[in-house]
Amino acid sequence: MPHFRTKALREVGGWDPYNVTEDADLGMRLARFGFGAAVIGSTTYEEAPARVGPWTRQRTRWFKGWTQTWLVHMRRPLRLARELGFKGFLTFQLVVGGTVLSALVHPLFIAMFSYAIATNSLFPVRTDLASAALAALCGGALIAGYLTSAALGLIGLKRRGLLRHGWVLLLTPVHWLLLSVAAWRALGQLVRDPYRWEKTAHGLARTSRLAAQKNLTRTIMLRDSGATRLPPPRAAFSD
């Protein structure tokens, strides 16, 4: 959950009501005005959606908002480069634009690599070197991406004492394909319905600490009131 100084927020123009990932856009404007940001070493209690439908809608909104942010700030690229500096400008291209682009082209890399395997293009003895180089590039990018994501996931699980769940990282290729679905869905929405905000409910998962806290509150209320039944809990909040 981001926290801002009100004075700085007003100086950069406040929230953009038309951007569906307003924090990404605001972060860029803060950087362009010379403000900095820091990360608090704490824990977030906002669990990720546990079902494919809500998860896809959330990622769709993120991809759409990142694309909006990239398009808005790249209207004057030279000015953006001057205000951010070379490193900031490059970071913006890689983190914001690159995240969206990589998700969009991921199925293409898989298709090209699969075609190369099916036609033996990986072996330069039976095909031209250009095709072999292209196939190796696609395959190398896929494998490097999967391994990097899995390594980061393992580090996070280790820090949280959850390495027993590390097997789920074997599904990294499936996760990336789902990200591609969300990215292409976001691109379609950007054309048809750019300001649509698909809400994400949180506090629903059984492992959610927010849900556990609500259940504890309900138990105390039952004990103190002597009631036998309370209404079922609703989502703690949505974004």
Beta strands, then each sheet from edge to edge (+ up, - down):
strand 1: 201-202
strand 2: 237-238
sheet 1: 1+ 2-
end
